[in-house]
Amino acid sequence: AGSVAVALPGKTVTLPAVAAQGVRRLLQGPCAPADLAVGGLDGEDALVLARRMVREGVLMVDGA
């Protein structure tokens, strides 16, 4: 109840429950970090979530 888990090959990334809606949004397809500011995440938190997902290999940065 206090966290959300993203299962990846070989590891599981655990995040605070407040990030759940942001995680759902990013799994829907291409988005900007600001798009993850949902479900209690503010813009700064959304950027932290996006960076973490890039670091964990869940997201790729589009250089276009």
N, C-alpha and C positions, 0 to 999 in steps of 0.2 A: 504493500500500500504506500510505502514511503519512497519507492524508487521505480524506475522503468529500466528494463534491460534490453539491449540490442545484441542479439546473438550473431556473431560473425564466425567464420571458419577459424577455429583454434582459440577463440576468446569470446568473452561476453563483456560488453561495455555497460556499466551501471551508472545511471544518472538520477538526479533527484526527480521525484514524481512531477514536479512543476514543469519539467521539460517534455512530458509525454505528448502534448499536443504539437509542440515544435518538431519532435521526432516524427510524428505521423505526417506532418506537412512536408518534411523533407523527403520522406519515402514516396510521396505522390509524384515527384518529378522535379525538374529543374526549378530552382528558386534562389532568391537572394537572401542573405542573412536577415534582412529586415522582415522577410516573409515568415520567419520563425518566431517572431514576437507575438505569440498567441498563448492563451491559457495561463497567463500570469507571468510570462517572460517579458521583460522590457527589452528595448533595443540593445542594451549592453549585454544582457543575459543571452539574447539571441545570437549575438556575435561570438560569445564564448562557446555556445553550443555548436555553431558552425565551425569554428576553429577546432574544437575537439573532434568533431566528426571527420574533418579533413585529416587531422593527425592520426586518427584511428583507421583511416582508409575507407571510410564509408562514403565520403564525398570527394569530388574532384573539383578543382578550381578551373573555371572556364576563362582562359586568357583573352577571349575575344572582346 
